[in-house]
Amino acid sequence: MLITIIYIGSSNNLLQDAVRDYEKRIKNIGRSIGLKEIISKEIKNSNKKNTTEKKDQETKKLIDQKEKEALNVLLDIEGSKLNSVEFSECILSQADINQNINFFIGGSEGIDRKYFGDFDKIISFGDLTWPHKMFKMMLLEQIYRSITIINKHPYHK
């Protein structure tokens, strides 16, 4: 199984140390559930000035990265709210069938709702608005937490 995080934006930010730390942790403990690799794919922001055109262009770039044989999960404020145990059950169900998971993080304008049906699942991290540059790190932490839950590791209490 592979987990890929596909996101609009730049990875150059002050949280890179935390991102690398969680990626390393996930690689170490992820083997226990058959995780071969965690991959990040950065997609450049659109340079369109018009916000509608920008959102549309970025959404299409994300959709182009979808894989038919993977679970394609959009992360959006309008998605289903899961707790950490439910999120870990989602990860485990994919590990059990050895199916890859792709997580998609849209740009600062979000994803056009007309494309929501193109994704297998839409998950929200709550009603709060999070800084875009923090979100990848938060997703990595939840993936790590999920694997520790699956392994009954004391990280998740």
URSULHU-V779650 format. One record per backbone hydrogen bond with DSSP energy under -0.5 kcal/mol. NH is the residue of the N-H (numbers start at 1). CO is the residue of the C=O. If there is no record, write none. Layout:
BEGIN
nh: <NH:NH>
co: <CO:CO>
END
This chain:
BEGIN
nh: <3:4:5:6:6:7:7:8:9:13:16:19:20:21:22:23:24:25:26:27:28:29:30:31:32:33:34:35:36:36:37:39:41:42:43:54:55:56:57:58:59:60:61:62:63:64:65:66:70:71:72:73:73:74:74:75:76:76:79:80:82:82:87:88:89:90:91:92:93:94:95:96:97:98:99:101:102:103:103:104:105:106:106:107:110:115:116:118:119:120:121:123:124:130:134:135:135:136:138:139:140:141:142:143:144:145:146:147:148:149:150:151:152:153:156:157>
co: <37:101:39:4:103:5:41:105:43:11:13:15:16:17:18:19:20:21:22:23:24:25:26:27:29:30:31:30:1:34:1:3:5:40:7:50:51:52:53:54:55:56:57:58:59:60:62:63:67:100:70:71:102:72:121:104:74:123:76:122:80:124:83:84:85:86:87:88:89:90:91:92:93:95:94:2:71:4:101:73:6:75:104:110:107:112:113:115:116:72:72:74:80:128:131:131:132:132:134:135:136:137:138:139:140:141:142:143:144:145:146:147:149:148:153:155>
END
